[in-house]
Amino acid sequence: MRLTPVLRSRRRGFGTALGFNWLATEVEPGAKDLAVRGDLRVRPIMFGPAYTAVAGRLATTAAVVAGYAFNRITPVATSSEPVSLTVANSVAWAPSLTLAFDLSRWFGVVTQASYLVTRPRITTEIDGRV
């Protein structure tokens, strides 16, 4: 659990949404017999439509955002052969559902469920062979 400031509107109906579902993970591309690992960083910038319904102090927002992901991979460990990892940028999209409950005029509780869909292409090069 963490505390973060959130800027949001109490408008009802259709609006716009932004998505910055940034993530980092470890990947093992290529053949299983090679000890190749890399840290993959995915930084999508997305925009799309949203719909908000308000009932009392509870606001529910459904959104679908799409955009472009800027990706980077950093090799962590390699086999005895020289190995190079590269990754291409990719298209990304994410549906989301957000629930916001107002505790007071200035404070509230927000929870969000979202699923990022992107398929970065990772290329493994060993001794000049892809």
C-alpha positions as CSV (number, residue, x, y, z in Angstrom):
1,M,0.0,0.0,0.0
2,R,1.2,3.5,-0.7
3,L,0.0,7.1,-0.4
4,T,0.2,9.2,-3.6
5,P,-1.5,12.4,-4.6
6,V,-4.2,12.0,-7.3
7,L,-5.7,14.8,-9.5
8,R,-9.1,13.9,-10.7
9,S,-12.4,15.4,-11.9
10,R,-15.9,14.8,-10.5
11,R,-17.4,15.1,-14.0
12,R,-19.9,12.5,-15.0
13,G,-20.2,11.0,-18.5
14,F,-17.6,10.8,-21.3
15,G,-14.1,12.2,-21.0
16,T,-10.5,11.4,-21.7
17,A,-7.9,9.3,-19.9
18,L,-4.1,9.1,-19.9
19,G,-2.1,6.0,-19.3
20,F,1.4,5.7,-18.1
21,N,1.6,2.0,-17.1
22,W,5.4,1.9,-16.8
23,L,7.0,-1.3,-15.8
24,A,10.3,-3.1,-15.5
25,T,10.9,-6.9,-15.5
26,E,13.5,-9.5,-16.0
27,V,13.4,-11.5,-19.2
28,E,15.2,-14.6,-20.6
29,P,15.0,-14.4,-24.4
30,G,16.5,-16.9,-26.8
31,A,17.6,-20.5,-26.5
32,K,17.2,-22.1,-23.1
33,D,20.8,-23.5,-23.2
34,L,22.2,-20.0,-23.0
35,A,22.5,-18.1,-19.8
36,V,21.1,-14.9,-21.2
37,R,19.0,-12.5,-19.1
38,G,18.1,-8.9,-19.4
39,D,16.2,-6.1,-17.6
40,L,13.3,-5.0,-19.8
41,R,11.9,-1.5,-19.2
42,V,8.6,-0.6,-20.9
43,R,7.4,3.0,-20.9
44,P,4.0,3.4,-22.7
45,I,2.4,6.7,-23.3
46,M,-1.3,6.2,-23.9
47,F,-4.5,8.2,-24.4
48,G,-8.2,7.3,-24.9
49,P,-11.8,7.6,-24.0
50,A,-13.3,7.1,-20.5
51,Y,-16.7,7.1,-19.0
52,T,-17.4,8.1,-15.3
53,A,-20.5,7.3,-13.3
54,V,-20.9,9.1,-9.9
55,A,-23.2,7.8,-7.1
56,G,-22.9,9.9,-3.9
57,R,-19.3,9.8,-2.8
58,L,-18.3,6.9,-5.2
59,A,-17.1,7.5,-8.7
60,T,-16.5,4.6,-11.1
61,T,-14.5,5.1,-14.3
62,A,-14.1,2.7,-17.2
63,A,-11.4,3.5,-19.8
64,V,-9.5,2.1,-22.7
65,V,-6.2,3.8,-23.6
66,A,-3.8,3.1,-26.5
67,G,-0.5,4.5,-27.6
68,Y,3.2,3.8,-28.1
69,A,5.6,2.1,-25.7
70,F,9.3,3.1,-25.6
71,N,11.3,0.0,-24.6
72,R,14.8,-0.6,-23.5
73,I,16.7,-3.8,-22.5
74,T,19.9,-4.1,-20.5
75,P,21.8,-7.4,-20.4
76,V,22.3,-8.8,-16.9
77,A,24.3,-11.9,-17.4
78,T,25.6,-13.8,-20.5
79,S,27.1,-17.1,-21.4
80,S,30.8,-17.4,-22.3
81,E,29.9,-16.3,-25.9
82,P,29.4,-12.6,-26.7
83,V,25.7,-11.9,-26.7
84,S,23.8,-8.8,-27.6
85,L,20.2,-8.0,-26.7
86,T,18.1,-5.4,-28.5
87,V,14.4,-4.5,-28.2
88,A,12.0,-2.6,-30.5
89,N,9.5,-0.1,-29.4
90,S,5.9,-1.3,-29.6
91,V,2.2,-0.4,-29.7
92,A,0.4,-0.7,-26.3
93,W,-3.2,-0.6,-25.1
94,A,-4.8,-1.0,-21.7
95,P,-8.4,-1.4,-20.4
96,S,-8.9,-0.1,-16.9
97,L,-11.6,0.2,-14.2
98,T,-11.1,2.8,-11.4
99,L,-13.1,3.2,-8.2
100,A,-12.7,6.4,-6.2
101,F,-14.4,7.0,-2.8
102,D,-14.4,10.5,-1.3
103,L,-13.6,10.5,2.5
104,S,-13.7,14.3,2.6
105,R,-13.4,17.2,0.3
106,W,-9.6,16.8,0.1
107,F,-9.0,13.1,0.8
108,G,-10.2,9.9,-0.8
109,V,-9.4,6.3,-1.5
110,V,-8.7,5.2,-5.1
111,T,-8.2,1.7,-6.5
112,Q,-7.6,0.7,-10.1
113,A,-7.5,-2.6,-12.0
114,S,-5.7,-2.4,-15.4
115,Y,-4.1,-4.8,-17.9
116,L,-1.3,-3.6,-20.2
117,V,-1.1,-5.3,-23.6
118,T,2.1,-4.8,-25.5
119,R,4.4,-7.1,-27.4
120,P,8.0,-5.8,-27.6
121,R,10.2,-7.7,-30.0
122,I,13.5,-8.8,-28.4
123,T,16.4,-9.8,-30.6
124,T,19.2,-12.0,-29.3
125,E,22.5,-11.8,-31.3
126,I,25.3,-14.4,-30.6
127,D,28.6,-14.0,-32.4
128,G,27.0,-11.9,-35.1
129,R,24.1,-14.4,-35.7
130,V,20.5,-13.4,-34.9
